[in-house]
């Protein structure tokens, strides 16, 4: 049997989770030995969400990775797996007790069991002491530059970096106008001065926005995240977890790597947009002589017809586009749960998606299909009508008399594929209800449901229903007068329809469709919201056999509520707005549609339209790729003369190739030239990277 050290060695030498190498990321032998002796063969990951909103399905993917998939990829035995659940709570302005509570509840509901729960804010004192240590080492300083000055400093450093990238002298291309801007008037101040001011910041002797603590990093780096990051800001906001003890707060970049090291994390897993944060992550730990975990970046989850940006989700809630964070249209865990997605559905979907570095957009149909597969095996059937039409059966009494002792009561399997789910009974009454989708005034050869004088089968009854008369109130159908036929020589119907007896339970049914009209919402995403993302049927009805299952006392927003398959309509779940009391039959019963049973014709039409959109999108992507290839062959100095998108726009240029006049001779403003210069700097960086 392998020892702990042998197991750790086998795990640590894997290439399963590796990222871009950096010199700062290399642990000295003494730190590696210390870490191994403390962890004793344990391999530890962490899940560190910020409590500034509700968790969404992207977080579900991260949880799946950190609690399970990462260990599978690394070959870690079950007994050696540990995951820390950490609240990354360094921004008191955006965090609330509601969010803190929701994160814990969603994680527990999904079934993940952390080794422990921690808060970044529990390390505030330690983080402060480490910041002081950096000041004493001459690696941090208190800065009084304004936001505008910092932006100008950063912009200048980026331009100079772009010049270096194309082999030009930055001092000639973008000279430093004053050391007050670059490297900054505070950068080389004394340790004593910085210790004094940082202590004053801690004591609340300075106003918000006047001073920050910055890290003395590298203004000549190609990575802007190394341009002396802000480590601490003054904020006179009480902390939802730590209370009122602090008026300076550390930022994310300073905090999360230190917390990873303090918690003895082995693998710090994040999404690819944080890839450029590797440098500051490892620089900080290097500067503090702390253990450096391995960092691995995976692609974030991008799902069709929704948005996962916290900023956009917050706007959806605050602008009342949805009912709240737990609206069934939202991609939040709470929204998915309310819509009827179980933890098994979500975790299976995340497993199927997996974790790679390849960027892609996942088809929403994959989530729908996982839901159907899971719900098909576990969900009890019931008959319901979304828009009921009253049907009076004229020969009901005679037919009921012929039916014998059982009468018009029929035993129905709760699941046609799983007898263990039991049975329920439904009783046909003289008046029944059918769904409006199952009746047409004008018949059609391709329509196989009820029409005047046309027989259709009634499910479970076994006989036919024939419409003899249509009673209307204006243009609206008030009721259908029909008769049933259960004779041996009755015509064989081409289909059977569902029905609900007269003592059915009234309910409201909310049918949910895509939140957006396009698969990948653009910057104009608010204009792309689907006006039919929620369709409410206020007068729906469901068969009374579900009475004991839908009482309000069984409804809880933090659990999966009662799910049912409405036959021929889809999978539905009892909503938390339900106030229905099964003993008195009073109150409102509300259902949400989780997913339809399969693609129907209406959906197919949408799919055909979307297929054309996708084809056009793919064609545009191909053209964009060709344009990028052309662009990457154009040197930055020739960008505005040769790039197709700029040809025919400008008539004069300065010595560096920057346009000074439009084609008609109009002189460009300084603002316009500055914007073009930024575009050229971006191009220079891409050009240098592509032509290494």
C-alpha positions as CSV (number, residue, x, y, z in Angstrom):
1,X,0.0,0.0,0.0
2,X,1.4,3.4,-1.0
3,X,2.4,5.8,1.8
4,X,1.0,9.4,2.0
5,X,4.2,10.8,0.6
6,X,4.2,8.3,-2.3
7,X,0.5,9.1,-3.1
8,X,1.2,12.8,-3.0
9,X,4.2,12.4,-5.3
10,X,2.1,10.5,-7.7
11,X,-0.6,13.1,-7.7
12,X,1.7,16.1,-7.8
13,X,3.6,14.9,-10.9
14,X,0.5,14.7,-13.0
15,X,0.0,17.0,-16.0
16,X,-3.8,16.9,-15.7
17,X,-4.2,20.4,-14.3
18,X,-1.3,22.6,-15.4
19,X,-1.2,26.2,-16.6
20,X,1.3,28.7,-17.9
21,X,4.6,28.5,-16.0
22,X,6.1,31.4,-14.2
23,X,9.3,31.8,-12.3
24,X,7.5,33.2,-9.2
25,X,5.3,30.1,-9.1
26,X,8.2,27.7,-8.2
27,X,8.1,26.8,-4.6
28,X,11.5,26.5,-2.8
29,X,12.2,23.0,-1.4
30,X,11.6,24.1,2.2
31,X,8.1,25.4,1.4
32,X,7.2,22.2,-0.5
33,X,8.4,20.1,2.4
34,X,6.4,22.2,4.9
35,X,3.3,21.9,2.8
36,X,3.6,18.2,2.4
37,X,4.1,17.6,6.1
38,X,1.0,19.7,6.9
39,X,-1.3,18.1,4.3
40,X,-0.1,14.6,4.9
41,X,-1.2,13.2,1.5
42,X,-4.4,15.3,1.4
43,X,-5.1,17.1,-1.9
44,X,-7.1,20.3,-1.4
45,X,-9.1,22.5,-3.7
46,X,-11.4,25.4,-2.9
47,X,-14.7,26.9,-4.1
48,X,-14.5,30.7,-3.3
49,X,-17.6,32.6,-4.6
50,X,-18.1,36.3,-3.7
51,X,-21.4,36.9,-1.9
52,X,-22.5,39.7,-4.2
53,X,-25.4,37.8,-5.8
54,X,-26.9,34.4,-6.1
55,X,-25.0,31.4,-7.4
56,X,-25.7,30.5,-11.0
57,X,-25.2,27.4,-13.2
58,X,-21.6,28.6,-14.0
59,X,-20.9,28.2,-10.2
60,X,-22.5,24.8,-10.4
61,X,-19.8,23.8,-13.0
62,X,-17.1,25.3,-10.7
63,X,-18.5,23.3,-7.7
64,X,-18.5,20.1,-9.8
65,X,-14.9,20.8,-10.8
66,X,-13.6,21.6,-7.3
67,X,-15.5,19.0,-5.4
68,X,-15.3,16.1,-7.9
69,X,-14.0,16.4,-11.4
70,X,-10.6,17.9,-10.5
71,X,-9.8,15.0,-8.2
72,X,-10.9,12.5,-10.9
73,X,-8.6,14.2,-13.4
74,X,-5.7,14.0,-10.9
75,X,-6.4,10.5,-9.9
76,X,-6.9,11.4,-6.2
77,X,-8.4,8.6,-4.1
78,X,-11.7,9.5,-2.3
79,X,-10.1,9.5,1.2
80,X,-7.6,12.1,0.2
81,X,-10.0,14.6,-1.3
82,X,-10.8,17.9,0.5
83,X,-12.5,21.0,-0.7
84,X,-12.8,24.3,1.2
85,X,-15.9,26.5,0.8
86,X,-14.7,30.0,1.2
87,X,-16.7,33.3,1.0
88,X,-14.5,35.7,-0.9
89,X,-16.0,38.6,1.0
90,X,-13.7,41.6,0.6
91,X,-16.2,44.0,-0.9
92,X,-18.7,45.1,1.8
93,X,-20.5,47.5,-0.6
94,X,-21.8,44.6,-2.8
95,X,-22.3,41.8,-0.2
96,X,-25.3,41.2,2.0
97,X,-26.5,38.6,4.6
98,X,-29.1,37.4,2.1
99,X,-26.4,36.5,-0.5
100,X,-24.2,34.9,2.2
101,X,-27.1,32.7,3.3
102,X,-28.2,31.8,-0.3
103,X,-24.6,30.6,-1.2
104,X,-24.5,28.2,1.7
105,X,-28.0,26.8,1.0
106,X,-27.4,26.3,-2.7
107,X,-24.2,24.5,-2.1
108,X,-25.8,22.2,0.5
109,X,-28.8,21.6,-1.8
110,X,-26.5,20.5,-4.6
111,X,-25.1,17.9,-2.2
112,X,-21.5,19.1,-1.9
113,X,-19.9,18.7,1.5
114,X,-16.9,21.0,2.1
115,X,-14.1,20.1,4.5
116,X,-14.8,23.5,6.2
117,X,-16.4,26.8,5.5
118,X,-14.2,29.9,5.7
119,X,-14.4,33.6,5.1
120,X,-11.7,35.8,3.5
121,X,-12.7,38.4,6.1
122,X,-11.7,36.1,8.9
123,X,-8.1,36.8,7.7
124,X,-8.4,40.6,7.7
125,X,-5.9,40.9,10.6
126,X,-3.4,38.5,9.0
127,X,-3.8,40.2,5.6
128,X,-3.1,43.6,7.2
129,X,0.0,42.2,8.9
130,X,1.2,40.8,5.5
131,X,0.6,44.2,3.9
132,X,2.8,45.8,6.6
133,X,5.4,43.2,5.8
134,X,5.4,44.2,2.2
135,X,5.8,47.8,3.1
136,X,8.7,47.0,5.3
137,X,10.3,45.1,2.4
138,X,9.9,48.1,0.2
139,X,7.4,46.3,-2.0
140,X,4.3,48.3,-1.1
141,X,3.5,52.0,-0.7
142,X,0.7,54.3,0.1
143,X,-0.5,56.3,-3.0
144,X,-2.4,59.5,-3.2
145,X,-3.0,59.4,-7.0
146,X,-6.5,60.1,-8.1
147,X,-8.5,57.6,-10.2
148,X,-7.9,59.7,-13.3
149,X,-4.1,59.9,-12.6
150,X,-4.0,56.1,-12.2
151,X,-5.8,55.6,-15.5
152,X,-3.4,58.0,-17.2
153,X,-0.4,56.1,-15.6
154,X,-1.8,52.7,-16.7
155,X,-2.5,54.0,-20.2
156,X,1.0,55.3,-20.6
157,X,2.5,52.1,-19.3
158,X,0.4,50.1,-21.8
159,X,1.5,52.2,-24.7
160,X,5.2,51.9,-23.7
161,X,4.7,48.1,-23.4
162,X,3.1,48.0,-26.9
163,X,6.1,49.9,-28.3
164,X,8.5,47.5,-26.8
165,X,6.5,44.6,-28.3
166,X,7.2,45.8,-31.8
167,X,10.8,46.6,-31.2
168,X,10.5,50.4,-30.8
169,X,12.0,52.6,-28.1
170,X,9.3,53.5,-25.7
171,X,11.2,56.7,-24.6
172,X,10.9,57.9,-28.2
173,X,7.4,56.7,-29.0
174,X,5.8,57.5,-25.6
175,X,8.1,59.5,-23.4
176,X,7.3,59.9,-19.8
177,X,6.2,63.5,-19.2
178,X,6.8,63.4,-15.5
179,X,7.9,60.9,-12.8
180,X,4.7,62.0,-11.0
181,X,2.8,60.0,-13.5
182,X,5.2,57.1,-14.2
183,X,6.3,55.5,-12.0
184,X,4.3,57.8,-9.8
185,X,5.1,60.4,-7.2
186,X,4.6,58.0,-4.2
187,X,6.3,54.9,-5.5
188,X,9.8,55.6,-4.1
189,X,8.8,57.1,-0.8
190,X,10.2,55.9,2.5
191,X,9.2,52.8,4.4
192,X,8.5,55.0,7.5
193,X,6.2,57.3,5.6
194,X,4.2,54.4,4.1
195,X,3.9,52.6,7.5
196,X,2.6,55.8,9.1
197,X,0.1,56.5,6.4
198,X,-1.1,52.9,6.2
199,X,-1.7,52.9,9.9
200,X,-3.6,56.2,9.6
201,X,-5.7,54.6,6.9
202,X,-6.5,51.8,9.3
203,X,-7.5,54.2,12.0
204,X,-9.9,56.1,9.8
205,X,-8.0,59.3,9.6
206,X,-8.4,59.8,5.8
207,X,-11.4,60.1,3.5
208,X,-12.5,57.4,1.1
209,X,-10.7,57.7,-2.3
210,X,-7.8,59.8,-1.0
211,X,-5.3,57.0,-0.3
212,X,-4.7,53.5,-1.4
213,X,-2.0,50.9,-0.7
214,X,-0.3,49.7,-3.9
215,X,2.1,46.9,-4.6
216,X,5.5,47.9,-6.1
217,X,5.3,45.5,-9.1
218,X,6.5,46.1,-12.7
219,X,5.5,49.0,-15.0
220,X,7.5,47.5,-17.8
221,X,5.6,44.2,-17.8
222,X,3.5,43.2,-20.9
223,X,0.7,42.3,-18.4
224,X,-1.2,45.4,-17.2
225,X,-2.2,43.5,-14.1
226,X,1.4,44.1,-12.9
227,X,1.1,47.9,-13.0
228,X,1.3,48.3,-9.2
229,X,-2.1,46.9,-8.3
230,X,-4.1,48.4,-5.5
231,X,-4.0,46.1,-2.5
232,X,-6.1,48.2,-0.1
233,X,-8.8,50.9,-0.3
234,X,-10.5,53.0,2.3
235,X,-14.2,52.2,2.7
236,X,-16.4,53.3,5.6
237,X,-18.9,50.5,5.1
238,X,-19.6,47.9,7.8
239,X,-18.8,44.4,6.7
240,X,-21.8,41.9,6.7
241,X,-19.6,39.2,8.3
242,X,-16.7,41.0,10.0
243,X,-18.8,43.9,11.4
244,X,-17.6,47.4,12.0
245,X,-13.9,46.7,12.9
246,X,-12.4,47.7,9.6
247,X,-12.4,50.8,7.3
248,X,-9.8,49.5,4.9
249,X,-10.5,46.5,2.8
250,X,-8.1,44.3,0.7
251,X,-8.9,43.8,-3.0
252,X,-9.4,40.4,-4.7
253,X,-6.0,40.1,-6.2
254,X,-4.2,40.7,-2.9
255,X,-6.6,38.4,-0.9
256,X,-7.4,35.3,-2.7
257,X,-3.8,33.9,-3.3
258,X,-2.9,34.6,0.3
259,X,-6.0,32.8,1.5
260,X,-5.3,29.9,-0.8
261,X,-1.8,29.6,0.8
262,X,-3.0,30.0,4.3
263,X,-5.7,27.3,3.8
264,X,-3.1,24.9,2.3
265,X,-4.8,24.7,-1.1
266,X,-3.1,22.5,-3.6
267,X,-5.0,23.5,-6.8
268,X,-6.5,27.0,-7.2
269,X,-9.0,26.5,-10.1
270,X,-10.6,29.5,-11.8
271,X,-11.9,30.5,-15.3
272,X,-9.9,31.6,-18.2
273,X,-10.6,35.4,-17.8
274,X,-8.3,35.2,-14.8
275,X,-5.4,33.8,-16.8
276,X,-3.6,37.2,-16.8
277,X,-3.9,37.3,-13.0
278,X,-1.3,34.5,-12.7
279,X,1.5,37.1,-12.5
280,X,0.1,39.1,-9.6
281,X,-1.1,35.9,-7.8
282,X,2.3,34.4,-7.8
283,X,4.2,37.7,-7.4
284,X,2.4,38.4,-4.1
285,X,3.1,34.9,-2.7
286,X,6.7,35.1,-3.9
287,X,7.1,38.5,-2.2
288,X,5.8,37.1,1.0
289,X,7.7,33.9,0.9
290,X,4.5,31.9,1.1
291,X,3.5,28.5,-0.4
292,X,2.3,28.8,-4.0
293,X,-0.6,26.5,-5.0
294,X,-0.9,25.3,-8.6
295,X,-3.3,27.5,-10.6
296,X,-5.4,26.0,-13.4
297,X,-7.8,28.0,-15.6
298,X,-10.7,26.4,-17.3
299,X,-13.3,27.8,-19.8
300,X,-16.3,29.4,-18.1
301,X,-19.7,27.9,-18.8
302,X,-21.5,29.8,-21.6
303,X,-25.0,28.7,-22.1
304,X,-27.4,29.6,-24.9
305,X,-30.3,32.0,-24.4
306,X,-29.2,33.4,-21.1
307,X,-26.5,35.6,-19.4
308,X,-24.2,34.7,-16.5
309,X,-22.7,38.1,-15.9
310,X,-23.4,39.1,-12.3
311,X,-23.8,42.7,-13.5
312,X,-26.5,41.7,-16.1
313,X,-28.2,39.3,-13.7
314,X,-28.5,42.1,-11.1
315,X,-29.9,44.4,-13.8
316,X,-32.5,41.8,-14.7
317,X,-33.6,41.8,-11.0
318,X,-33.4,45.5,-10.3
319,X,-35.1,46.5,-13.5
320,X,-38.0,44.0,-12.8
321,X,-37.4,42.1,-16.0
322,X,-37.9,39.0,-13.8
323,X,-39.6,38.2,-10.5
324,X,-36.3,38.1,-8.6
325,X,-33.0,36.1,-8.2
326,X,-35.1,32.9,-8.0
327,X,-37.2,33.6,-11.1
328,X,-37.6,30.3,-13.0
329,X,-36.1,32.1,-16.1
330,X,-32.9,33.0,-14.3
331,X,-29.8,30.7,-14.6
332,X,-29.3,30.9,-10.9
333,X,-29.3,27.7,-8.8
334,X,-32.4,29.1,-7.0
335,X,-34.1,29.9,-10.3
336,X,-33.4,26.5,-11.7
337,X,-34.6,24.8,-8.6
338,X,-37.8,26.8,-8.6
339,X,-38.3,25.8,-12.2
340,X,-38.0,22.1,-11.3
341,X,-34.4,21.3,-12.1
342,X,-33.2,18.9,-9.4
343,X,-29.6,18.6,-8.1
344,X,-29.3,15.4,-10.1
345,X,-30.2,17.2,-13.3
346,X,-27.7,20.1,-12.6
347,X,-24.8,17.9,-11.5
348,X,-25.3,15.4,-14.4
349,X,-25.3,18.3,-16.8
350,X,-22.1,19.7,-15.3
351,X,-20.5,16.3,-15.5
352,X,-21.5,15.9,-19.1
353,X,-20.1,19.4,-20.0
354,X,-16.9,18.6,-18.2
355,X,-14.0,21.1,-17.8
356,X,-11.5,22.1,-20.5
357,X,-9.7,25.2,-21.6
358,X,-11.7,25.3,-24.9
359,X,-14.1,28.2,-25.2
360,X,-17.6,27.2,-26.3
361,X,-21.3,27.9,-26.0
362,X,-23.4,25.0,-24.7
363,X,-26.7,24.3,-26.4
364,X,-29.6,24.8,-24.0
365,X,-31.2,21.7,-25.5
366,X,-28.5,19.6,-23.7
367,X,-29.8,20.9,-20.3
368,X,-33.4,20.2,-21.4
369,X,-32.5,16.7,-22.5
370,X,-30.8,15.9,-19.2
371,X,-33.9,17.2,-17.4
372,X,-36.2,14.9,-19.5
373,X,-34.1,11.9,-18.9
374,X,-34.0,12.4,-15.1
375,X,-37.6,13.4,-14.7
376,X,-39.0,10.6,-16.9
377,X,-37.9,8.0,-14.4
378,X,-39.0,9.7,-11.3
379,X,-42.1,11.8,-12.0
380,X,-45.7,10.9,-11.4
381,X,-48.2,11.4,-14.2
382,X,-51.4,13.5,-14.0
383,X,-53.8,14.9,-16.6
384,X,-54.2,18.7,-16.9
385,X,-55.6,21.4,-19.2
386,X,-53.9,24.7,-19.5
387,X,-56.8,26.4,-21.3
388,X,-59.8,24.2,-20.5
389,X,-62.9,23.9,-22.6
390,X,-66.1,22.6,-20.8
391,X,-67.5,19.4,-22.3
392,X,-70.9,18.1,-21.4
393,X,-71.5,14.4,-22.2
394,X,-75.1,13.9,-23.1
395,X,-75.3,10.1,-22.8
396,X,-73.1,9.9,-19.7
397,X,-75.7,8.4,-17.4
398,X,-76.5,5.5,-19.8
399,X,-72.8,4.8,-20.5
400,X,-72.0,4.8,-16.8
401,X,-74.8,2.3,-16.2
402,X,-73.3,0.0,-18.8
403,X,-69.8,0.2,-17.2
404,X,-70.6,-2.1,-14.3
405,X,-69.4,-2.0,-10.7
406,X,-66.2,0.0,-11.5
407,X,-68.3,2.6,-13.2
408,X,-66.4,5.4,-14.7
409,X,-63.4,5.2,-12.3
410,X,-60.1,4.0,-13.9
411,X,-56.9,2.9,-12.2
412,X,-53.8,4.6,-13.7
413,X,-50.2,3.8,-13.3
414,X,-48.2,6.7,-11.8
415,X,-45.5,5.8,-14.3
416,X,-45.9,3.6,-17.3
417,X,-42.3,2.4,-17.0
418,X,-41.9,2.0,-13.2
419,X,-44.6,0.0,-11.3
420,X,-42.9,0.8,-8.0
421,X,-44.3,4.4,-8.2
422,X,-47.8,3.0,-7.6
423,X,-51.2,3.9,-9.1
424,X,-53.9,6.5,-8.8
425,X,-57.5,6.6,-9.9
426,X,-59.4,9.1,-12.1
427,X,-63.2,9.2,-12.4
428,X,-64.9,10.5,-15.4
429,X,-67.9,12.8,-14.7
430,X,-70.8,14.0,-16.8
431,X,-68.9,17.3,-17.3
432,X,-65.2,17.1,-18.1
433,X,-62.6,19.5,-19.4
434,X,-60.3,19.2,-22.3
435,X,-57.5,21.5,-23.4
436,X,-58.2,24.1,-26.1
437,X,-55.3,22.7,-28.1
438,X,-57.3,19.5,-28.5
439,X,-60.3,21.0,-30.3
440,X,-60.8,22.8,-33.6
441,X,-63.9,24.2,-35.2
442,X,-62.5,23.7,-38.6
443,X,-61.2,20.2,-39.2
444,X,-58.1,19.4,-41.2
445,X,-56.9,16.0,-42.6
446,X,-53.6,16.4,-40.7
447,X,-55.4,17.2,-37.4
448,X,-56.1,14.1,-35.3
449,X,-57.8,15.5,-32.3
450,X,-61.4,16.6,-31.6
451,X,-63.5,18.5,-34.2
452,X,-67.3,18.6,-34.8
453,X,-68.7,15.2,-35.7
454,X,-65.2,13.6,-35.6
455,X,-64.4,10.9,-33.1
456,X,-61.3,11.1,-30.9
457,X,-60.2,8.6,-28.2
458,X,-60.5,9.6,-24.5
459,X,-57.5,8.4,-22.6
460,X,-58.2,5.6,-20.0
461,X,-61.9,5.5,-20.8
462,X,-61.3,3.4,-23.8
463,X,-64.1,4.8,-25.9
464,X,-64.5,7.7,-28.3
465,X,-65.7,11.3,-27.7
466,X,-67.8,12.9,-30.5
467,X,-68.6,16.6,-30.6
468,X,-72.3,17.2,-31.5
469,X,-72.7,20.9,-30.9
470,X,-70.5,23.9,-30.1
471,X,-72.0,26.5,-27.8
472,X,-70.4,29.9,-28.2
473,X,-70.5,33.2,-26.3
474,X,-69.7,35.6,-29.1
475,X,-66.5,34.4,-30.7
476,X,-65.5,32.4,-27.6
477,X,-66.3,28.7,-27.2
478,X,-68.4,28.4,-24.1
479,X,-68.9,24.6,-24.1
480,X,-69.1,21.5,-26.2
481,X,-72.0,19.2,-26.2
482,X,-70.7,15.7,-26.9
483,X,-71.5,12.0,-26.5
484,X,-69.3,9.0,-25.9
485,X,-69.2,5.8,-27.8
486,X,-67.7,2.6,-26.3
487,X,-69.4,0.2,-28.7
488,X,-67.5,-2.7,-30.1
489,X,-67.9,-1.5,-33.7
490,X,-66.9,2.2,-33.0
491,X,-64.5,3.7,-35.5
492,X,-60.8,3.5,-34.4
493,X,-59.6,6.9,-33.4
494,X,-56.3,8.3,-34.8
495,X,-55.4,9.7,-31.4
496,X,-56.4,9.9,-27.7
497,X,-56.8,13.1,-25.7
498,X,-56.4,13.8,-22.0
499,X,-59.2,15.2,-19.9
500,X,-59.9,16.4,-16.3
501,X,-63.1,15.6,-14.4
502,X,-65.5,18.3,-13.1
503,X,-63.9,18.1,-9.6
504,X,-60.5,19.0,-10.9
505,X,-58.3,21.4,-9.0
506,X,-58.1,25.0,-10.4
507,X,-54.5,26.2,-10.7
508,X,-52.3,28.7,-12.4
509,X,-49.7,27.4,-14.8
510,X,-46.6,29.4,-15.8
511,X,-45.0,28.1,-19.0
512,X,-41.3,29.2,-19.5
513,X,-39.5,29.7,-22.7
514,X,-36.0,31.1,-23.5
515,X,-35.2,34.3,-21.6
516,X,-33.7,35.8,-24.8
517,X,-34.7,35.7,-28.4
518,X,-31.1,35.0,-29.6
519,X,-28.7,32.2,-28.6
520,X,-25.9,34.6,-27.6
521,X,-27.1,37.9,-26.3
522,X,-25.1,40.9,-27.4
523,X,-24.3,44.3,-25.9
524,X,-27.9,45.2,-26.7
525,X,-29.1,42.3,-24.5
526,X,-31.9,44.2,-22.9
527,X,-33.5,44.7,-26.4
528,X,-33.1,40.9,-27.0
529,X,-35.2,39.8,-24.0
530,X,-38.0,37.5,-25.0
531,X,-41.5,39.0,-24.4
532,X,-42.9,35.5,-24.2
533,X,-40.3,34.1,-21.8
534,X,-43.2,33.6,-19.3
535,X,-46.7,32.7,-20.5
536,X,-49.2,32.5,-17.7
537,X,-52.4,30.3,-17.9
538,X,-54.5,31.6,-14.9
539,X,-57.5,29.2,-15.4
540,X,-55.8,25.9,-15.8
541,X,-57.1,22.7,-14.1
542,X,-55.5,19.4,-13.0
543,X,-57.1,16.1,-12.0
544,X,-57.9,15.8,-8.3
545,X,-55.7,12.7,-7.7
546,X,-52.8,15.1,-6.9
547,X,-54.6,16.7,-4.0
548,X,-52.4,15.4,-1.2
549,X,-49.2,16.2,-3.1
550,X,-49.7,19.9,-3.7
551,X,-50.4,21.4,-0.3
552,X,-48.6,24.6,0.6
553,X,-47.1,23.0,3.8
554,X,-44.9,20.9,1.5
555,X,-43.5,23.8,-0.4
556,X,-40.1,25.2,0.4
557,X,-37.9,27.6,-1.6
558,X,-34.7,25.8,-0.6
559,X,-35.7,22.3,-1.7
560,X,-37.0,20.6,-4.8
561,X,-40.8,20.7,-4.7
562,X,-43.3,18.3,-6.0
563,X,-42.8,17.5,-9.7
564,X,-45.5,16.1,-12.0
565,X,-45.7,15.1,-15.6
566,X,-48.7,16.7,-17.1
567,X,-49.6,14.1,-19.7
568,X,-48.8,15.3,-23.3
569,X,-47.8,18.7,-22.0
570,X,-44.5,18.4,-20.2
571,X,-42.9,18.3,-16.8
572,X,-44.1,20.8,-14.1
573,X,-43.3,21.6,-10.5
574,X,-45.3,23.2,-7.7
575,X,-44.2,26.9,-7.3
576,X,-43.3,28.6,-4.1
577,X,-46.1,31.1,-4.7
578,X,-48.6,28.3,-3.9
579,X,-51.0,29.1,-1.0
580,X,-53.3,26.1,-1.7
581,X,-54.6,24.2,1.4
582,X,-55.5,20.7,0.4
583,X,-57.9,20.2,3.4
584,X,-60.1,23.2,2.6
585,X,-59.2,23.4,-1.1
586,X,-58.7,27.1,-0.7
587,X,-55.8,29.2,-1.9
588,X,-53.9,29.4,-5.1
589,X,-52.1,26.4,-6.6
590,X,-49.2,27.4,-9.0
591,X,-47.2,25.3,-11.3
592,X,-44.1,26.1,-13.3
593,X,-43.2,24.2,-16.5
594,X,-39.7,22.7,-16.2
595,X,-39.4,21.5,-19.8
596,X,-41.7,20.1,-22.5
597,X,-41.9,16.4,-23.3
598,X,-40.2,16.8,-26.7
599,X,-39.8,19.3,-29.5
600,X,-43.2,20.0,-30.9
601,X,-43.9,21.6,-34.3
602,X,-43.9,25.1,-32.9
603,X,-40.5,24.6,-31.3
604,X,-39.3,23.0,-34.5
605,X,-40.2,26.1,-36.5
606,X,-38.2,28.2,-34.0
607,X,-35.4,25.7,-34.3
608,X,-35.3,26.0,-38.1
609,X,-35.1,29.7,-37.8
610,X,-32.4,29.4,-35.3
611,X,-30.5,26.9,-37.5
612,X,-30.5,29.6,-40.2
613,X,-29.2,32.1,-37.7
614,X,-26.5,29.8,-36.6
615,X,-25.5,29.2,-40.2
616,X,-25.2,32.9,-40.7
617,X,-23.4,33.3,-37.5
618,X,-20.9,30.5,-38.5
619,X,-20.4,32.2,-41.9
620,X,-19.7,35.5,-40.1
621,X,-17.3,33.9,-37.8
622,X,-15.4,32.4,-40.8
623,X,-15.3,35.9,-42.4
624,X,-14.1,37.4,-39.1
625,X,-11.3,34.8,-38.9
626,X,-10.2,35.6,-42.4
627,X,-10.2,39.3,-41.6
628,X,-8.1,38.6,-38.4
629,X,-5.6,36.6,-40.4
630,X,-5.2,39.6,-42.8
631,X,-4.9,42.0,-39.9
632,X,-2.2,40.0,-38.2
633,X,0.0,40.5,-41.2
634,X,-0.2,44.3,-41.0
635,X,2.4,46.0,-38.8
636,X,1.0,48.5,-36.2
637,X,2.6,51.5,-38.1
638,X,0.6,50.6,-41.2
639,X,-2.7,49.6,-39.5
640,X,-4.7,52.6,-40.5
641,X,-3.4,52.7,-44.1
642,X,-3.7,49.0,-44.9
643,X,-6.4,47.4,-42.7
644,X,-9.6,46.8,-44.8
645,X,-11.8,48.4,-42.1
646,X,-9.9,51.7,-42.3
647,X,-9.3,51.9,-46.0
648,X,-10.9,55.0,-47.6
649,X,-11.4,56.8,-44.2
650,X,-8.3,58.9,-43.8
651,X,-6.2,61.3,-46.0
652,X,-3.3,62.3,-43.8
653,X,-1.2,60.6,-41.1
654,X,1.5,61.6,-38.6
655,X,5.1,60.2,-38.5
656,X,3.9,57.1,-36.5
657,X,1.1,56.3,-39.0
658,X,-1.7,57.7,-36.8
659,X,-4.4,59.4,-38.8
660,X,-4.7,63.2,-38.5
661,X,-7.4,64.0,-41.1
662,X,-10.5,62.3,-42.5
663,X,-10.8,61.6,-46.2
664,X,-12.6,64.8,-46.8
665,X,-9.8,66.8,-45.1
666,X,-11.5,67.3,-41.8
667,X,-8.9,67.4,-39.0
668,X,-9.4,64.7,-36.3
669,X,-10.0,65.8,-32.8
670,X,-7.4,65.0,-30.1
671,X,-10.1,62.7,-28.5
672,X,-10.6,60.8,-31.8
673,X,-6.8,60.4,-32.3
674,X,-6.4,59.2,-28.7
675,X,-9.1,56.5,-29.4
676,X,-7.3,55.4,-32.6
677,X,-4.0,55.3,-30.7
678,X,-5.6,52.9,-28.2
679,X,-6.8,50.7,-31.1
680,X,-3.3,50.6,-32.5
681,X,-1.8,49.7,-29.1
682,X,-4.3,46.8,-28.9
683,X,-3.3,45.7,-32.4
684,X,0.4,46.0,-31.5
685,X,0.0,43.7,-28.6
686,X,-1.9,41.1,-30.7
687,X,0.5,41.5,-33.6
688,X,3.5,40.9,-31.3
689,X,1.9,37.8,-29.8
690,X,0.9,36.4,-33.2
691,X,4.3,36.9,-34.8
692,X,6.6,35.6,-32.1
